[in-house]
Amino acid sequence: MEAAKIYFIIFGLLTIAGGIMGYVKAGSVVSIIAGAITGVLLIVAAFLLPEHRVAGLATALIVSVVLAGQFLPKFFRTGRVMPAGVMSVLSVIGIIAAIVAWMRK
């Protein structure tokens, strides 16, 4: 469970950083808002672990699925590694990490 907690903290921080980068580079207000919301949710999910395991893992899984749903199609359409490729990989790892942590009990 500790590994999942660390991963979701890092994933959350990278998501927030990506939102900031999207704002700085492209002036995208949507990027900073979406990056901040999803990043904070991932960090909150991490801090819910292990005491509130179900809530933490469910939150992390839902956010990871939403991010994968946003970035995987964009990556396949554009083939660009930044940000779509990186966020796709991080999201898929997040989905796997949540499922594995859920199964381990």
C-alpha positions in Angstrom: 0.0 0.0 0.0 2.9 2.3 0.7 4.2 2.1 -2.9 0.7 3.1 -4.2 0.6 6.0 -1.8 4.0 7.3 -3.0 3.0 6.8 -6.6 -0.2 8.8 -6.3 1.6 11.6 -4.5 4.1 11.8 -7.3 1.4 11.4 -10.0 -0.6 14.2 -8.4 2.4 16.6 -8.2 3.3 15.9 -11.9 -0.3 16.5 -12.9 -0.3 19.8 -11.1 3.1 20.7 -12.7 1.7 19.7 -16.1 -1.3 22.0 -15.7 1.0 24.8 -14.8 3.2 24.1 -17.8 0.1 24.1 -20.1 -0.9 27.5 -18.7 2.6 29.0 -19.1 3.3 27.6 -22.6 -0.1 28.0 -24.2 -2.0 30.3 -21.8 -4.5 27.4 -21.2 -6.7 28.2 -18.2 -8.4 24.8 -18.7 -5.0 23.1 -18.3 -4.2 24.8 -15.0 -7.7 24.2 -13.6 -7.9 20.6 -14.7 -4.3 19.9 -13.6 -4.9 21.4 -10.2 -8.2 19.6 -9.6 -7.0 16.2 -10.7 -3.6 16.6 -9.1 -5.1 17.5 -5.7 -7.6 14.7 -5.9 -4.7 12.2 -6.5 -2.8 13.6 -3.5 -5.9 13.5 -1.4 -6.4 9.9 -2.5 -2.8 9.0 -1.5 -3.2 10.5 2.0 -6.4 8.5 2.5 -4.3 5.4 2.2 -4.1 3.0 4.1 -6.6 4.1 6.8 -9.5 4.8 4.3 -8.4 2.3 1.7 -11.6 2.0 -0.3 -12.1 5.7 -0.6 -8.4 6.4 -1.5 -8.1 3.6 -4.1 -11.5 4.4 -5.6 -10.6 8.1 -5.9 -7.2 7.3 -7.4 -8.7 4.8 -9.8 -11.5 7.1 -11.0 -9.1 10.0 -11.5 -6.6 7.8 -13.4 -9.4 6.5 -15.7 -10.6 10.0 -16.4 -7.0 11.1 -17.2 -6.4 8.1 -19.4 -9.7 8.8 -21.2 -8.5 12.3 -21.9 -4.9 11.7 -22.9 -4.8 8.2 -24.5 -7.0 9.2 -27.5 -5.0 12.5 -27.8 -1.7 10.6 -27.8 -3.0 8.1 -30.5 -4.3 11.0 -32.6 -1.2 13.2 -32.4 1.6 10.9 -31.4 3.1 13.6 -29.3 5.0 12.5 -26.2 4.4 15.8 -24.3 2.0 16.0 -22.6 -0.3 13.3 -24.0 2.2 10.4 -24.1 3.6 11.0 -20.6 0.1 11.5 -19.1 -1.1 8.4 -20.8 1.6 6.3 -19.3 1.2 7.8 -15.9 -2.6 7.3 -16.0 -2.3 3.6 -17.1 0.3 3.0 -14.3 -2.2 4.7 -11.9 -5.0 2.3 -13.0 -2.7 -0.7 -12.6 -1.4 0.5 -9.2 -4.9 1.1 -7.8 -6.1 -2.4 -9.0 -3.0 -4.2 -7.7 -3.3 -2.4 -4.3 -7.0 -3.2 -4.2 -6.4 -6.9 -4.8 -3.6 -7.2 -2.2 -5.7 -6.2 0.8 
